[in-house]
Amino acid sequence: MLIIKIAGGLGNQMQQYSLYRKLLSLGKEVKLDLSWFDPKVQEKMLARREFELPLFVDIPYEVCTDEERDYFLKQSFIDKISGKVLKKLGKRESANEKVFQEKQMFHPEIFDMDDKYIEGYFACQKYYGDIMDELRELFVFPEHSIAELHQRNMLLASRMEKENSVSVHIRRGDYLAPENIQILGNIATEDYYSAAMKYFSDKYNDVHFYIFTSDHEYARENYSDESKYTVIDWNTGKDSVQDLMLMSHCRGNICANSTFSFWGARLNKRADNEIIRTSTMRNNQHCEPEIMHDYWANWILMDNKGNIV
């Protein structure tokens, strides 16, 4: 059996779930571990999260039992004693060989694994790029909780399908916090967004940009020309998943270094769709263009100065 730990926000949960579906497609026995969302675990978190995959209509999954999880995570009495002895002797305690932790962007060895507990975020498109058609059918969007706003979204999605529409996801908020900015800041810069928008403007004279962000004040100040921009500011709280739905109807997608906007682009079914994403996700991640183009096939990669790489 394989067990995949589900953790993080909605975008990360969707990626872990997508790896789950990929492993199922290979004939593996796979289950999900949801224990990270236990209230006792979450009360220790700086940013508390909920299990959000059930936001999607009737999404199928199987959850592991406590006993199945403990088989991988709990050391036996002998293991604990031997670990203490090694520590006293100044030797390093051996790692739990039944637990696999993501350490790089892509681990192809995962596809050959059995009898492992798997931890990671698995953002790399290569993990599940070949089953995206299946995933698009599984991630079924719910209706907005407010009927009037559901109708507004449906009308806008129809409009997006008929025009040269481009979604622009801008992640500010927590990315600007002191504890995050060194790792996540200065990647999706103003130069990046300007160049990405110019790419589409040069291609389509009548392009219209739809701005998605939790910082609505910033968006209204910087994208106030309603002939060119529409700020989407009515899908909030649990209804934020509706932003993904709208992004998926655009002809083009400009992503932040954020798994949320990756999914707005991934779920796009349009044959004419083009996606631009940041060439790196984090400042401690080195970009090797040849490798990145393999890992993110058919995505346009752009650096923080606005250069396509």
DRENBA-452680 format. One line per field, with one value per residue (C-alpha): residue in three letters; x, y, z. Coordinates in steps of 0.25 Angstrom, whole numbers, always signed. Example, Ala and Ser with C-alpha at 12.3 -4.5 7.8 and 13.67 -1.06 7.14 Angstrom:
2
type: (ALA, SER) $
px: (+49, +55) $
py: (-18, -4) $
pz: (+31, +29) $
This chain:
309
type: (MET, LEU, ILE, ILE, LYS, ILE, ALA, GLY, GLY, LEU, GLY, ASN, GLN, MET, GLN, GLN, TYR, SER, LEU, TYR, ARG, LYS, LEU, LEU, SER, LEU, GLY, LYS, GLU, VAL, LYS, LEU, ASP, LEU, SER, TRP, PHE, ASP, PRO, LYS, VAL, GLN, GLU, LYS, MET, LEU, ALA, ARG, ARG, GLU, PHE, GLU, LEU, PRO, LEU, PHE, VAL, ASP, ILE, PRO, TYR, GLU, VAL, CYS, THR, ASP, GLU, GLU, ARG, ASP, TYR, PHE, LEU, LYS, GLN, SER, PHE, ILE, ASP, LYS, ILE, SER, GLY, LYS, VAL, LEU, LYS, LYS, LEU, GLY, LYS, ARG, GLU, SER, ALA, ASN, GLU, LYS, VAL, PHE, GLN, GLU, LYS, GLN, MET, PHE, HIS, PRO, GLU, ILE, PHE, ASP, MET, ASP, ASP, LYS, TYR, ILE, GLU, GLY, TYR, PHE, ALA, CYS, GLN, LYS, TYR, TYR, GLY, ASP, ILE, MET, ASP, GLU, LEU, ARG, GLU, LEU, PHE, VAL, PHE, PRO, GLU, HIS, SER, ILE, ALA, GLU, LEU, HIS, GLN, ARG, ASN, MET, LEU, LEU, ALA, SER, ARG, MET, GLU, LYS, GLU, ASN, SER, VAL, SER, VAL, HIS, ILE, ARG, ARG, GLY, ASP, TYR, LEU, ALA, PRO, GLU, ASN, ILE, GLN, ILE, LEU, GLY, ASN, ILE, ALA, THR, GLU, ASP, TYR, TYR, SER, ALA, ALA, MET, LYS, TYR, PHE, SER, ASP, LYS, TYR, ASN, ASP, VAL, HIS, PHE, TYR, ILE, PHE, THR, SER, ASP, HIS, GLU, TYR, ALA, ARG, GLU, ASN, TYR, SER, ASP, GLU, SER, LYS, TYR, THR, VAL, ILE, ASP, TRP, ASN, THR, GLY, LYS, ASP, SER, VAL, GLN, ASP, LEU, MET, LEU, MET, SER, HIS, CYS, ARG, GLY, ASN, ILE, CYS, ALA, ASN, SER, THR, PHE, SER, PHE, TRP, GLY, ALA, ARG, LEU, ASN, LYS, ARG, ALA, ASP, ASN, GLU, ILE, ILE, ARG, THR, SER, THR, MET, ARG, ASN, ASN, GLN, HIS, CYS, GLU, PRO, GLU, ILE, MET, HIS, ASP, TYR, TRP, ALA, ASN, TRP, ILE, LEU, MET, ASP, ASN, LYS, GLY, ASN, ILE, VAL) $
px: (+0, +4, -2, -1, -1, -11, -6, -6, -16, -25, -15, -5, -17, -20, -6, -5, -19, -14, -2, -12, -20, -7, -2, -16, -15, -3, -10, -5, -13, -13, -20, -20, -16, -24, -19, -11, -25, -28, -32, -21, -10, -16, -16, -1, +0, +2, -7, -18, -24, -36, -38, -44, -44, -59, -62, -62, -75, -74, -59, -55, -44, -41, -35, -26, -29, -21, -15, -11, -4, +3, +9, +17, +19, +20, +34, +33, +38, +51, +53, +51, +61, +72, +70, +73, +85, +90, +88, +96, +107, +108, +103, +92, +78, +74, +62, +49, +51, +36, +34, +38, +39, +40, +53, +54, +45, +42, +44, +41, +44, +31, +24, +32, +29, +21, +19, +22, +16, +18, +20, +22, +14, +17, +15, +23, +14, +21, +15, +1, +2, -2, -15, -20, -32, -36, -33, -42, -54, -51, -50, -65, -67, -79, -89, -86, -93, -100, -110, -108, -93, -94, -101, -91, -80, -87, -89, -75, -70, -78, -72, -58, -60, -64, -53, -38, -38, -26, -26, -16, -13, -6, -2, +1, -3, +4, +15, +19, +20, +34, +35, +31, +37, +51, +47, +35, +36, +42, +38, +25, +29, +23, +33, +28, +13, +16, +24, +14, +2, +10, +12, -3, -6, +4, -3, -18, -22, -35, -29, -36, -29, -37, -30, -30, -25, -28, -23, -35, -30, -17, -24, -34, -22, -13, -23, -34, -36, -49, -48, -35, -37, -47, -44, -51, -54, -67, -62, -58, -56, -60, -66, -51, -51, -60, -48, -41, -54, -53, -38, -41, -49, -39, -31, -18, -14, -3, +1, +7, +17, +5, -1, -15, -13, -6, -19, -27, -18, -17, -32, -34, -40, -38, -30, -25, -20, -6, +0, +11, +17, +29, +42, +44, +34, +44, +56, +64, +61, +71, +65, +71, +62, +64, +59, +48, +43, +43, +36, +26, +23, +16, +16, +23, +34, +37, +47, +45, +51, +40, +49, +44, +54) $
py: (+0, +15, +26, +41, +51, +63, +76, +91, +100, +96, +97, +87, +78, +77, +73, +63, +57, +57, +49, +40, +38, +36, +25, +19, +19, +10, +0, +3, +2, +16, +24, +38, +42, +54, +55, +68, +75, +70, +82, +78, +79, +91, +99, +99, +105, +119, +118, +109, +101, +92, +80, +86, +75, +72, +86, +79, +72, +57, +56, +41, +37, +27, +30, +22, +16, +20, +6, +7, +21, +16, +4, +14, +25, +18, +12, -1, -2, -8, +3, +13, +7, +5, +19, +24, +15, +20, +35, +32, +26, +39, +32, +37, +30, +23, +29, +22, +15, +14, +29, +36, +51, +60, +67, +72, +76, +63, +49, +38, +27, +30, +22, +10, +10, +1, +0, +15, +27, +39, +54, +66, +76, +70, +83, +78, +77, +64, +56, +56, +64, +51, +49, +64, +60, +51, +61, +72, +62, +59, +74, +78, +92, +94, +106, +119, +119, +131, +129, +143, +142, +128, +134, +145, +135, +127, +139, +143, +130, +130, +143, +139, +127, +137, +147, +148, +147, +145, +142, +149, +144, +153, +147, +157, +156, +145, +145, +159, +155, +156, +141, +138, +149, +144, +131, +135, +150, +157, +146, +150, +164, +176, +174, +159, +163, +175, +166, +155, +164, +170, +156, +154, +169, +168, +155, +160, +174, +173, +165, +167, +164, +158, +161, +150, +154, +155, +169, +175, +190, +188, +182, +194, +204, +198, +192, +203, +204, +196, +195, +186, +180, +174, +171, +159, +162, +155, +140, +140, +130, +116, +122, +125, +112, +120, +128, +115, +112, +126, +125, +111, +118, +129, +128, +131, +129, +138, +130, +135, +126, +120, +106, +113, +120, +107, +100, +111, +108, +93, +92, +100, +91, +101, +96, +110, +112, +118, +118, +127, +124, +129, +121, +118, +116, +120, +128, +116, +108, +109, +109, +100, +104, +90, +83, +92, +91, +76, +77, +87, +83, +94, +105, +118, +121, +135, +141, +152, +162, +158, +150, +137, +126) $
pz: (+0, -2, +6, +2, +13, +9, +15, +11, +4, -7, -18, -11, -7, -22, -26, -15, -20, -34, -31, -23, -36, -44, -35, -36, -51, -50, -42, -28, -16, -10, +1, +6, +20, +25, +40, +37, +37, +51, +60, +70, +59, +53, +66, +65, +51, +48, +36, +39, +27, +25, +16, +4, -7, -4, -9, -23, -26, -22, -23, -20, -11, +0, +14, +21, +35, +47, +48, +33, +36, +49, +41, +34, +44, +58, +61, +69, +83, +78, +68, +79, +88, +77, +73, +87, +88, +75, +80, +93, +84, +76, +64, +55, +56, +43, +36, +35, +22, +20, +19, +6, +7, -6, -7, -21, -32, -38, -33, -44, -34, -28, -39, -35, -20, -12, +3, +6, +13, +3, +8, -1, -10, -24, -32, -44, -56, -60, -49, -55, -68, -76, -68, -68, -76, -65, -54, -62, -61, -46, -41, -43, -38, -29, -31, -23, -10, -14, -26, -31, -31, -38, -49, -50, -51, -62, -70, -69, -72, -85, -88, -86, -96, -107, -105, -104, -89, -80, -65, -57, -43, -33, -20, -9, +5, +12, +1, +6, +21, +27, +29, +14, +6, +5, -1, -9, -12, -24, -33, -39, -40, -47, -59, -60, -60, -70, -80, -78, -82, -93, -99, -100, -104, -116, -120, -119, -121, -113, -101, -88, -75, -63, -49, -38, -25, -10, -10, -17, -13, -20, -32, -33, -31, -42, -52, -52, -67, -68, -84, -82, -68, -59, -45, -39, -25, -21, -20, -5, +6, +2, -11, -15, -23, -33, -37, -42, -50, -57, -59, -66, -77, -81, -94, -87, -72, -65, -52, -40, -33, -27, -28, -28, -41, -46, -45, -51, -63, -62, -62, -75, -86, -97, -109, -111, -97, -94, -80, -75, -61, -53, -57, -42, -30, -19, -18, -13, -26, -38, -51, -62, -74, -81, -69, -66, -80, -79, -65, -70, -84, -93, -82, -85, -74, -71, -61, -51, -61, -71, -80, -86, -83) $
